Amino acid sequence: MSQHNTIYDTIIIGGGASGMIAAGRAGELGKRVLLIEKNKTLGSKLKITGGGRCNITNNEPDLRKLLAQYGDAEQFLYSPFSQFGIQDTFNFFENRGLPLVTEARNRTFPKSQKAGDVCAVLIQYLEKNNVEIITDCAVTNVTVDNNTISQIITTKGNFVGKSVIIATGGLSHPETGSTGDGFNWLHKLGHTIHTPTPNIVPIKVADQWIKDLTGTKLTNIKITFFVDGKKKFSKEGDLLCTHFGLSGPLVLNSSKQVSDLLQEGLVTATIDCHPDKNLGELEKHIIEIFDNNKNKSLKNIIGELVPKGSGRVILSLLPTIDPDTKVNSLTKEARKELVRLIKTLPVGITGLMGFDRAVVADGGVDITEVDFKTMRSNKISNLFLTGDVLDIERPSGGFSLQLCWTTGYIAGNSV
Ligand SMILES: Cc1cc2nc3c(=O)[nH]c(=O)nc-3n(C[C@H](O)[C@H](O)[C@H](O)COP(=O)(O)OP(=O)(O)OC[C@H]3O[C@@H](n4cnc5c(N)ncnc54)[C@H](O)[C@@H]3O)c2cc1C
């Protein structure tokens, strides 16, 4: 394969969120930069983030609280976030014509609500700073001499860079190009790679009633998880029913814990549609509703007792009660059964969805092998690492992309 003659100051492998900001920053500092991307276009994953709206960062003002979201990596991140933090993300995008808005739970999006606009800002940043871009070009290997990367071997010839940033991402949604290629080379270069597992991922369930509610949001509920009948943990919020099970932020952010529970035994869950009331209070509440609607049938009143759109399916879980029964002729036992059901809707958990549905994959390069002041590898002197390549745990809510902006910008500064 041909050898390209140009010697670049830096070569970035991977044109995702972290690779683009890293390449643009290095170019801005006057470096001769080459960005190599195996897809035909840049930012494939970025364009599908946040359901196409791109939850670009999390505007948590308290740095401690923010960094606590990154689990064991918290202590490593004070220095990088002091160099490029949330305000820097706001400045970066807003100064380039992309205003941001913060919604509930500090989740921040472009005001245009378009992930494609975030990608466009980064592409302009690359162009403005004269970054050379080669797409449809897969890196197949890297060679090392004297503890430095000497050549980048690709499907379009070999390239030489004085420094190299590996920004090839993790393993979630492999159709976007994140197929874990970087982990193979990094392992060969002496880095410890923690095996990636899907994280922030929907949950598979056995129950037909959940599948019958595909597309329905169960709002303001509490879900409680059990292993072999023993209560483990609960969370409150909204659930999204899908054709394979449960999704939505509440479930996505429980998936790591559920994955651990699945190792312990049989996992089940219950959904409580009225977490603010105990059984007695709920029964009283239902009696009041029934008293005010004496001549209505149960099927016409159930909508007032359960999340919107779920009444018919939930009633089908009570085969002994005829939905056409007038509420004033329901027996006490039937009413109690209804109350119990609404407090403990049964769910059987069969597993988690795979990498193809995961927002991130846990695992990656051990963070003790990276200098977070510069994002330089401790193993290879001219190598820098960014974004999902790093083994950093985090919930959904903009924390992943913020990590890309922070680590990418710093790597671009340091090369
Ligand atoms: C459906 C979904 C929604 C998400 N929504 C959000 C959200 O709203 N907010 C948030 O904070 N995070 C979100 N994330 C997570 C976020 O997208 C990632 O953390 C982020 O994109 C990682 O960026 P990266 O630069 O590390 O890698 P990636 O974006 O994965 O980019 C890696 C790039 O490297 C390229 N590449 C790989 N191997 C090679 C090779 N051999 N040669 C050349 N190029 C190669 C790939 O083609 C790819 O373009 C979401 C993820 C998914 C899957």
The ligand as a Gaussian input file, in Angstrom:
#p B3LYP/6-31G(d) Opt

LIG

0 1
 C      -28.414000       6.372000      20.298000
 C      -27.421000       7.171000      21.100000
 C      -27.825000       8.363000      21.655000
 C      -26.919000       9.091000      22.424000
 N      -27.325000      10.286000      22.941000
 C      -26.474000      10.998000      23.703000
 C      -26.852000      12.272000      24.187000
 O      -27.926000      12.806000      23.878000
 N      -25.964000      12.914000      24.997000
 C      -24.749000      12.393000      25.326000
 O      -24.002000      13.016000      26.082000
 N      -24.329000      11.227000      24.798000
 C      -25.161000      10.528000      23.996000
 N      -24.736000       9.352000      23.449000
 C      -23.326000       8.932000      23.671000
 C      -22.403000       9.720000      22.711000
 O      -22.948000       9.671000      21.421000
 C      -20.999000       9.150000      22.702000
 O      -20.480000       9.218000      24.011000
 C      -20.076000       9.927000      21.756000
 O      -20.582000       9.988000      20.457000
 C      -18.696000       9.302000      21.728000
 O      -17.892000      10.064000      20.871000
 P      -16.457000       9.535000      20.448000
 O      -15.804000      10.650000      19.723000
 O      -15.736000       8.972000      21.605000
 O      -16.739000       8.304000      19.492000
 P      -17.790000       8.059000      18.309000
 O      -18.789000       9.127000      18.244000
 O      -18.225000       6.669000      18.490000
 O      -16.889000       8.206000      17.028000
 C      -15.887000       7.288000      16.703000
 C      -15.589000       7.424000      15.227000
 O      -14.439000       6.664000      14.914000
 C      -14.643000       6.050000      13.661000
 N      -13.798000       4.868000      13.584000
 C      -13.881000       3.735000      14.321000
 N      -12.959000       2.855000      13.952000
 C      -12.245000       3.443000      12.944000
 C      -11.159000       3.019000      12.136000
 N      -10.635000       1.801000      12.257000
 N      -10.683000       3.865000      11.213000
 C      -11.220000       5.109000      11.047000
 N      -12.260000       5.555000      11.779000
 C      -12.766000       4.734000      12.719000
 C      -16.114000       5.695000      13.669000
 O      -16.610000       5.482000      12.368000
 C      -16.727000       6.887000      14.362000
 O      -17.135000       7.883000      13.443000
 C      -25.601000       8.618000      22.650000
 C      -25.202000       7.430000      22.058000
 C      -26.099000       6.705000      21.281000
 C      -25.641000       5.432000      20.653000

